[in-house]
Amino acid sequence: MKLILASASPRRKMMLTASGIPIHGVMPSEICEDRHDNEDPVTYARRLSIEKAKAVSPAGCWVLAADTIVHVGTEVFGKPKDDTHASAILATLAGGWHWVTTAWCLRWGDEDPSSSRTQVADYSTTRVRFRQLSIAEIASYVATGDGIDKAGGYGIQGLGAVLVEELEGSYTNVVGLPLGPVITALASVGLTPVHP
Protein backbone atom coordinates (compact mmCIF):
# COMPACT_ATOMS: atom_id res chain seq x y z
CA MET A 1 0.00 0.00 0.00
CA LYS A 2 1.31 3.43 -0.96
CA LEU A 3 0.12 6.81 0.28
CA ILE A 4 0.30 10.00 -1.75
CA LEU A 5 -0.14 13.25 0.14
CA ALA A 6 -2.03 15.72 -2.06
CA SER A 7 -0.81 18.72 -0.09
CA ALA A 8 2.20 21.02 -0.10
CA SER A 9 1.80 21.62 3.63
CA PRO A 10 5.03 20.72 5.44
CA ARG A 11 3.02 20.52 8.66
CA ARG A 12 0.75 17.75 7.37
CA LYS A 13 3.72 15.79 6.07
CA MET A 14 5.59 16.22 9.35
CA MET A 15 2.62 15.09 11.47
CA LEU A 16 2.03 11.97 9.36
CA THR A 17 5.72 11.06 9.26
CA ALA A 18 6.07 11.60 13.02
CA SER A 19 3.06 9.31 13.50
CA GLY A 20 4.81 6.52 11.62
CA ILE A 21 2.82 6.79 8.40
CA PRO A 22 5.14 6.31 5.40
CA ILE A 23 4.44 8.74 2.57
CA HIS A 24 5.30 7.45 -0.89
CA GLY A 25 5.12 10.89 -2.51
CA VAL A 26 3.82 14.44 -2.26
CA MET A 27 1.67 15.66 -5.15
CA PRO A 28 -0.04 18.97 -4.35
CA SER A 29 -3.27 19.36 -6.28
CA GLU A 30 -4.04 22.46 -8.25
CA ILE A 31 -7.75 23.18 -8.26
CA CYS A 32 -9.86 26.31 -8.24
CA GLU A 33 -10.46 27.13 -4.58
CA ASP A 34 -13.14 29.79 -5.09
CA ARG A 35 -16.04 29.50 -2.71
CA HIS A 36 -19.48 28.94 -4.22
CA ASP A 37 -22.28 31.43 -3.59
CA ASN A 38 -24.12 30.68 -0.32
CA GLU A 39 -21.74 27.78 0.46
CA ASP A 40 -21.38 27.39 4.21
CA PRO A 41 -17.80 27.09 5.57
CA VAL A 42 -17.87 23.37 6.40
CA THR A 43 -19.42 22.41 3.05
CA TYR A 44 -16.78 24.54 1.34
CA ALA A 45 -13.88 22.83 3.13
CA ARG A 46 -15.34 19.36 2.52
CA ARG A 47 -15.85 20.03 -1.19
CA LEU A 48 -12.27 21.27 -1.58
CA SER A 49 -10.77 18.26 0.18
CA ILE A 50 -12.67 15.85 -2.08
CA GLU A 51 -11.83 17.81 -5.24
CA LYS A 52 -8.15 17.90 -4.24
CA ALA A 53 -8.11 14.12 -3.73
CA LYS A 54 -9.82 13.52 -7.08
CA ALA A 55 -7.36 15.82 -8.87
CA VAL A 56 -4.46 13.61 -7.72
CA SER A 57 -5.39 9.99 -8.37
CA PRO A 58 -2.40 7.84 -9.32
CA ALA A 59 -3.40 4.23 -9.96
CA GLY A 60 -2.61 1.79 -7.19
CA CYS A 61 -2.18 4.40 -4.46
CA TRP A 62 -4.22 5.92 -1.70
CA VAL A 63 -4.42 9.71 -1.85
CA LEU A 64 -4.89 11.90 1.22
CA ALA A 65 -6.01 15.49 0.70
CA ALA A 66 -7.10 18.10 3.22
CA ASP A 67 -8.26 21.67 3.45
CA THR A 68 -8.14 23.86 6.56
CA ILE A 69 -10.21 27.00 6.99
CA VAL A 70 -10.73 29.51 9.80
CA HIS A 71 -14.26 30.85 10.11
CA VAL A 72 -16.58 32.97 12.20
CA GLY A 73 -20.24 32.58 11.31
CA THR A 74 -20.35 32.42 7.53
CA GLU A 75 -17.13 34.41 7.05
CA VAL A 76 -14.08 32.40 6.00
CA PHE A 77 -10.55 33.61 6.62
CA GLY A 78 -8.08 32.00 4.24
CA LYS A 79 -4.38 32.62 3.83
CA PRO A 80 -3.61 36.34 3.97
CA LYS A 81 -2.73 38.06 0.70
CA ASP A 82 -0.19 40.37 2.36
CA ASP A 83 0.78 41.86 5.73
CA THR A 84 -2.07 44.38 5.70
CA HIS A 85 -4.59 41.61 5.11
CA ALA A 86 -2.95 39.45 7.82
CA SER A 87 -3.22 42.32 10.32
CA ALA A 88 -6.89 42.84 9.47
CA ILE A 89 -7.68 39.14 9.96
CA LEU A 90 -5.92 38.99 13.33
CA ALA A 91 -7.62 42.19 14.49
CA THR A 92 -11.00 40.63 13.63
CA LEU A 93 -10.19 37.41 15.51
CA ALA A 94 -8.64 39.13 18.56
CA GLY A 95 -10.50 38.77 21.84
CA GLY A 96 -13.09 36.31 20.55
CA TRP A 97 -13.84 32.76 19.48
CA HIS A 98 -13.38 31.39 15.99
CA TRP A 99 -13.58 27.94 14.46
CA VAL A 100 -10.95 25.97 12.59
CA THR A 101 -12.28 23.24 10.31
CA THR A 102 -10.08 20.75 8.54
CA ALA A 103 -11.85 18.57 6.01
CA TRP A 104 -9.97 15.57 4.65
CA CYS A 105 -10.47 12.90 2.03
CA LEU A 106 -8.75 9.53 1.64
CA ARG A 107 -9.32 8.17 -1.86
CA TRP A 108 -8.17 5.12 -3.81
CA GLY A 109 -6.55 6.07 -7.13
CA ASP A 110 -8.37 3.33 -9.06
CA GLU A 111 -11.84 4.39 -8.04
CA ASP A 112 -14.49 1.73 -8.50
CA PRO A 113 -17.94 3.32 -8.20
CA SER A 114 -19.42 0.00 -7.00
CA SER A 115 -17.08 -0.17 -4.01
CA SER A 116 -17.94 1.54 -0.72
CA ARG A 117 -14.26 1.63 0.29
CA THR A 118 -12.90 3.80 -2.49
CA GLN A 119 -13.29 7.05 -0.57
CA VAL A 120 -13.50 8.18 3.04
CA ALA A 121 -14.21 11.85 3.70
CA ASP A 122 -14.78 13.62 6.98
CA TYR A 123 -13.95 16.80 8.88
CA SER A 124 -13.13 18.09 12.36
CA THR A 125 -13.84 21.49 13.86
CA THR A 126 -11.98 23.04 16.78
CA ARG A 127 -13.05 26.14 18.68
CA VAL A 128 -10.25 28.63 19.36
CA ARG A 129 -10.26 31.83 21.39
CA PHE A 130 -7.68 34.54 20.91
CA ARG A 131 -6.72 36.80 23.77
CA GLN A 132 -7.11 40.55 23.37
CA LEU A 133 -4.34 41.80 21.08
CA SER A 134 -2.94 45.29 20.78
CA ILE A 135 -2.14 46.84 17.41
CA ALA A 136 1.55 46.60 18.33
CA GLU A 137 1.28 42.87 19.16
CA ILE A 138 -0.47 42.16 15.87
CA ALA A 139 2.13 44.14 13.92
CA SER A 140 4.96 42.37 15.73
CA TYR A 141 3.53 38.92 14.95
CA VAL A 142 2.76 39.74 11.32
CA ALA A 143 6.32 41.04 10.85
CA THR A 144 7.70 37.58 11.71
CA GLY A 145 6.06 36.10 8.60
CA ASP A 146 4.95 33.10 10.69
CA GLY A 147 1.31 33.25 9.58
CA ILE A 148 1.52 34.39 5.97
CA ASP A 149 0.99 30.89 4.47
CA LYS A 150 -1.63 29.75 6.97
CA ALA A 151 -5.42 29.96 7.11
CA GLY A 152 -6.49 32.74 9.44
CA GLY A 153 -3.04 34.31 9.31
CA TYR A 154 -1.53 32.38 12.22
CA GLY A 155 0.19 29.10 13.05
CA ILE A 156 -0.69 27.65 16.45
CA GLN A 157 2.32 25.31 16.30
CA GLY A 158 4.73 28.25 16.00
CA LEU A 159 4.90 31.81 17.21
CA GLY A 160 1.13 32.09 16.82
CA ALA A 161 0.67 30.05 20.00
CA VAL A 162 1.03 33.29 21.99
CA LEU A 163 -2.16 34.62 20.34
CA VAL A 164 -4.29 31.75 21.66
CA GLU A 165 -5.95 31.86 25.07
CA GLU A 166 -8.19 28.81 24.91
CA LEU A 167 -8.86 25.82 22.67
CA GLU A 168 -11.75 23.32 22.59
CA GLY A 169 -11.15 20.25 20.44
CA SER A 170 -8.24 18.81 18.50
CA TYR A 171 -4.95 20.70 18.54
CA THR A 172 -3.63 18.82 15.48
CA ASN A 173 -6.76 19.87 13.61
CA VAL A 174 -5.74 23.51 14.07
CA VAL A 175 -2.24 22.66 12.83
CA GLY A 176 -3.82 21.24 9.66
CA LEU A 177 -4.83 17.58 10.10
CA PRO A 178 -6.98 15.90 12.79
CA LEU A 179 -4.62 13.02 13.42
CA GLY A 180 -6.96 10.77 15.42
CA PRO A 181 -9.64 10.16 12.78
CA VAL A 182 -7.15 10.33 9.89
CA ILE A 183 -4.89 7.64 11.41
CA THR A 184 -7.97 5.49 12.08
CA ALA A 185 -9.08 5.84 8.44
CA LEU A 186 -5.59 5.06 7.16
CA ALA A 187 -5.40 1.95 9.36
CA SER A 188 -8.80 0.79 8.07
CA VAL A 189 -7.36 0.54 4.54
CA GLY A 190 -4.11 -1.12 5.65
CA LEU A 191 -1.91 1.94 6.07
CA THR A 192 -0.87 1.44 9.68
CA PRO A 193 1.81 3.38 11.53
CA VAL A 194 5.30 1.90 11.25
CA HIS A 195 7.84 2.82 13.89
CA PRO A 196 11.51 1.88 13.50
C-alpha positions as a LaTeX table, in Angstrom:
\begin{tabular}{lrrr}
\hline
Residue & $x$ (\AA) & $y$ (\AA) & $z$ (\AA) \\
\hline
Met1 & 0.00 & 0.00 & 0.00 \\
Lys2 & 1.31 & 3.43 & $-0.96$ \\
Leu3 & 0.12 & 6.81 & 0.28 \\
Ile4 & 0.30 & 10.00 & $-1.75$ \\
Leu5 & $-0.14$ & 13.25 & 0.14 \\
Ala6 & $-2.03$ & 15.72 & $-2.06$ \\
Ser7 & $-0.81$ & 18.72 & $-0.09$ \\
Ala8 & 2.20 & 21.02 & $-0.10$ \\
Ser9 & 1.80 & 21.62 & 3.63 \\
Pro10 & 5.03 & 20.72 & 5.44 \\
Arg11 & 3.02 & 20.52 & 8.66 \\
Arg12 & 0.75 & 17.75 & 7.37 \\
Lys13 & 3.72 & 15.79 & 6.07 \\
Met14 & 5.59 & 16.22 & 9.35 \\
Met15 & 2.62 & 15.09 & 11.47 \\
Leu16 & 2.03 & 11.97 & 9.36 \\
Thr17 & 5.72 & 11.06 & 9.26 \\
Ala18 & 6.07 & 11.60 & 13.02 \\
Ser19 & 3.06 & 9.31 & 13.50 \\
Gly20 & 4.81 & 6.52 & 11.62 \\
Ile21 & 2.82 & 6.79 & 8.40 \\
Pro22 & 5.14 & 6.31 & 5.40 \\
Ile23 & 4.44 & 8.74 & 2.57 \\
His24 & 5.30 & 7.45 & $-0.89$ \\
Gly25 & 5.12 & 10.89 & $-2.51$ \\
Val26 & 3.82 & 14.44 & $-2.26$ \\
Met27 & 1.67 & 15.66 & $-5.15$ \\
Pro28 & $-0.04$ & 18.97 & $-4.35$ \\
Ser29 & $-3.27$ & 19.36 & $-6.28$ \\
Glu30 & $-4.04$ & 22.46 & $-8.25$ \\
Ile31 & $-7.75$ & 23.18 & $-8.26$ \\
Cys32 & $-9.86$ & 26.31 & $-8.24$ \\
Glu33 & $-10.46$ & 27.13 & $-4.58$ \\
Asp34 & $-13.14$ & 29.79 & $-5.09$ \\
Arg35 & $-16.04$ & 29.50 & $-2.71$ \\
His36 & $-19.48$ & 28.94 & $-4.22$ \\
Asp37 & $-22.28$ & 31.43 & $-3.59$ \\
Asn38 & $-24.12$ & 30.68 & $-0.32$ \\
Glu39 & $-21.74$ & 27.78 & 0.46 \\
Asp40 & $-21.38$ & 27.39 & 4.21 \\
Pro41 & $-17.80$ & 27.09 & 5.57 \\
Val42 & $-17.87$ & 23.37 & 6.40 \\
Thr43 & $-19.42$ & 22.41 & 3.05 \\
Tyr44 & $-16.78$ & 24.54 & 1.34 \\
Ala45 & $-13.88$ & 22.83 & 3.13 \\
Arg46 & $-15.34$ & 19.36 & 2.52 \\
Arg47 & $-15.85$ & 20.03 & $-1.19$ \\
Leu48 & $-12.27$ & 21.27 & $-1.58$ \\
Ser49 & $-10.77$ & 18.26 & 0.18 \\
Ile50 & $-12.67$ & 15.85 & $-2.08$ \\
Glu51 & $-11.83$ & 17.81 & $-5.24$ \\
Lys52 & $-8.15$ & 17.90 & $-4.24$ \\
Ala53 & $-8.11$ & 14.12 & $-3.73$ \\
Lys54 & $-9.82$ & 13.52 & $-7.08$ \\
Ala55 & $-7.36$ & 15.82 & $-8.87$ \\
Val56 & $-4.46$ & 13.61 & $-7.72$ \\
Ser57 & $-5.39$ & 9.99 & $-8.37$ \\
Pro58 & $-2.40$ & 7.84 & $-9.32$ \\
Ala59 & $-3.40$ & 4.23 & $-9.96$ \\
Gly60 & $-2.61$ & 1.79 & $-7.19$ \\
Cys61 & $-2.18$ & 4.40 & $-4.46$ \\
Trp62 & $-4.22$ & 5.92 & $-1.70$ \\
Val63 & $-4.42$ & 9.71 & $-1.85$ \\
Leu64 & $-4.89$ & 11.90 & 1.22 \\
Ala65 & $-6.01$ & 15.49 & 0.70 \\
Ala66 & $-7.10$ & 18.10 & 3.22 \\
Asp67 & $-8.26$ & 21.67 & 3.45 \\
Thr68 & $-8.14$ & 23.86 & 6.56 \\
Ile69 & $-10.21$ & 27.00 & 6.99 \\
Val70 & $-10.73$ & 29.51 & 9.80 \\
His71 & $-14.26$ & 30.85 & 10.11 \\
Val72 & $-16.58$ & 32.97 & 12.20 \\
Gly73 & $-20.24$ & 32.58 & 11.31 \\
Thr74 & $-20.35$ & 32.42 & 7.53 \\
Glu75 & $-17.13$ & 34.41 & 7.05 \\
Val76 & $-14.08$ & 32.40 & 6.00 \\
Phe77 & $-10.55$ & 33.61 & 6.62 \\
Gly78 & $-8.08$ & 32.00 & 4.24 \\
Lys79 & $-4.38$ & 32.62 & 3.83 \\
Pro80 & $-3.61$ & 36.34 & 3.97 \\
Lys81 & $-2.73$ & 38.06 & 0.70 \\
Asp82 & $-0.19$ & 40.37 & 2.36 \\
Asp83 & 0.78 & 41.86 & 5.73 \\
Thr84 & $-2.07$ & 44.38 & 5.70 \\
His85 & $-4.59$ & 41.61 & 5.11 \\
Ala86 & $-2.95$ & 39.45 & 7.82 \\
Ser87 & $-3.22$ & 42.32 & 10.32 \\
Ala88 & $-6.89$ & 42.84 & 9.47 \\
Ile89 & $-7.68$ & 39.14 & 9.96 \\
Leu90 & $-5.92$ & 38.99 & 13.33 \\
Ala91 & $-7.62$ & 42.19 & 14.49 \\
Thr92 & $-11.00$ & 40.63 & 13.63 \\
Leu93 & $-10.19$ & 37.41 & 15.51 \\
Ala94 & $-8.64$ & 39.13 & 18.56 \\
Gly95 & $-10.50$ & 38.77 & 21.84 \\
Gly96 & $-13.09$ & 36.31 & 20.55 \\
Trp97 & $-13.84$ & 32.76 & 19.48 \\
His98 & $-13.38$ & 31.39 & 15.99 \\
Trp99 & $-13.58$ & 27.94 & 14.46 \\
Val100 & $-10.95$ & 25.97 & 12.59 \\
Thr101 & $-12.28$ & 23.24 & 10.31 \\
Thr102 & $-10.08$ & 20.75 & 8.54 \\
Ala103 & $-11.85$ & 18.57 & 6.01 \\
Trp104 & $-9.97$ & 15.57 & 4.65 \\
Cys105 & $-10.47$ & 12.90 & 2.03 \\
Leu106 & $-8.75$ & 9.53 & 1.64 \\
Arg107 & $-9.32$ & 8.17 & $-1.86$ \\
Trp108 & $-8.17$ & 5.12 & $-3.81$ \\
Gly109 & $-6.55$ & 6.07 & $-7.13$ \\
Asp110 & $-8.37$ & 3.33 & $-9.06$ \\
Glu111 & $-11.84$ & 4.39 & $-8.04$ \\
Asp112 & $-14.49$ & 1.73 & $-8.50$ \\
Pro113 & $-17.94$ & 3.32 & $-8.20$ \\
Ser114 & $-19.42$ & 0.00 & $-7.00$ \\
Ser115 & $-17.08$ & $-0.17$ & $-4.01$ \\
Ser116 & $-17.94$ & 1.54 & $-0.72$ \\
Arg117 & $-14.26$ & 1.63 & 0.29 \\
Thr118 & $-12.90$ & 3.80 & $-2.49$ \\
Gln119 & $-13.29$ & 7.05 & $-0.57$ \\
Val120 & $-13.50$ & 8.18 & 3.04 \\
Ala121 & $-14.21$ & 11.85 & 3.70 \\
Asp122 & $-14.78$ & 13.62 & 6.98 \\
Tyr123 & $-13.95$ & 16.80 & 8.88 \\
Ser124 & $-13.13$ & 18.09 & 12.36 \\
Thr125 & $-13.84$ & 21.49 & 13.86 \\
Thr126 & $-11.98$ & 23.04 & 16.78 \\
Arg127 & $-13.05$ & 26.14 & 18.68 \\
Val128 & $-10.25$ & 28.63 & 19.36 \\
Arg129 & $-10.26$ & 31.83 & 21.39 \\
Phe130 & $-7.68$ & 34.54 & 20.91 \\
Arg131 & $-6.72$ & 36.80 & 23.77 \\
Gln132 & $-7.11$ & 40.55 & 23.37 \\
Leu133 & $-4.34$ & 41.80 & 21.08 \\
Ser134 & $-2.94$ & 45.29 & 20.78 \\
Ile135 & $-2.14$ & 46.84 & 17.41 \\
Ala136 & 1.55 & 46.60 & 18.33 \\
Glu137 & 1.28 & 42.87 & 19.16 \\
Ile138 & $-0.47$ & 42.16 & 15.87 \\
Ala139 & 2.13 & 44.14 & 13.92 \\
Ser140 & 4.96 & 42.37 & 15.73 \\
Tyr141 & 3.53 & 38.92 & 14.95 \\
Val142 & 2.76 & 39.74 & 11.32 \\
Ala143 & 6.32 & 41.04 & 10.85 \\
Thr144 & 7.70 & 37.58 & 11.71 \\
Gly145 & 6.06 & 36.10 & 8.60 \\
Asp146 & 4.95 & 33.10 & 10.69 \\
Gly147 & 1.31 & 33.25 & 9.58 \\
Ile148 & 1.52 & 34.39 & 5.97 \\
Asp149 & 0.99 & 30.89 & 4.47 \\
Lys150 & $-1.63$ & 29.75 & 6.97 \\
Ala151 & $-5.42$ & 29.96 & 7.11 \\
Gly152 & $-6.49$ & 32.74 & 9.44 \\
Gly153 & $-3.04$ & 34.31 & 9.31 \\
Tyr154 & $-1.53$ & 32.38 & 12.22 \\
Gly155 & 0.19 & 29.10 & 13.05 \\
Ile156 & $-0.69$ & 27.65 & 16.45 \\
Gln157 & 2.32 & 25.31 & 16.30 \\
Gly158 & 4.73 & 28.25 & 16.00 \\
Leu159 & 4.90 & 31.81 & 17.21 \\
Gly160 & 1.13 & 32.09 & 16.82 \\
Ala161 & 0.67 & 30.05 & 20.00 \\
Val162 & 1.03 & 33.29 & 21.99 \\
Leu163 & $-2.16$ & 34.62 & 20.34 \\
Val164 & $-4.29$ & 31.75 & 21.66 \\
Glu165 & $-5.95$ & 31.86 & 25.07 \\
Glu166 & $-8.19$ & 28.81 & 24.91 \\
Leu167 & $-8.86$ & 25.82 & 22.67 \\
Glu168 & $-11.75$ & 23.32 & 22.59 \\
Gly169 & $-11.15$ & 20.25 & 20.44 \\
Ser170 & $-8.24$ & 18.81 & 18.50 \\
Tyr171 & $-4.95$ & 20.70 & 18.54 \\
Thr172 & $-3.63$ & 18.82 & 15.48 \\
Asn173 & $-6.76$ & 19.87 & 13.61 \\
Val174 & $-5.74$ & 23.51 & 14.07 \\
Val175 & $-2.24$ & 22.66 & 12.83 \\
Gly176 & $-3.82$ & 21.24 & 9.66 \\
Leu177 & $-4.83$ & 17.58 & 10.10 \\
Pro178 & $-6.98$ & 15.90 & 12.79 \\
Leu179 & $-4.62$ & 13.02 & 13.42 \\
Gly180 & $-6.96$ & 10.77 & 15.42 \\
Pro181 & $-9.64$ & 10.16 & 12.78 \\
Val182 & $-7.15$ & 10.33 & 9.89 \\
Ile183 & $-4.89$ & 7.64 & 11.41 \\
Thr184 & $-7.97$ & 5.49 & 12.08 \\
Ala185 & $-9.08$ & 5.84 & 8.44 \\
Leu186 & $-5.59$ & 5.06 & 7.16 \\
Ala187 & $-5.40$ & 1.95 & 9.36 \\
Ser188 & $-8.80$ & 0.79 & 8.07 \\
Val189 & $-7.36$ & 0.54 & 4.54 \\
Gly190 & $-4.11$ & $-1.12$ & 5.65 \\
Leu191 & $-1.91$ & 1.94 & 6.07 \\
Thr192 & $-0.87$ & 1.44 & 9.68 \\
Pro193 & 1.81 & 3.38 & 11.53 \\
Val194 & 5.30 & 1.90 & 11.25 \\
His195 & 7.84 & 2.82 & 13.89 \\
Pro196 & 11.51 & 1.88 & 13.50 \\
\hline
\end{tabular}
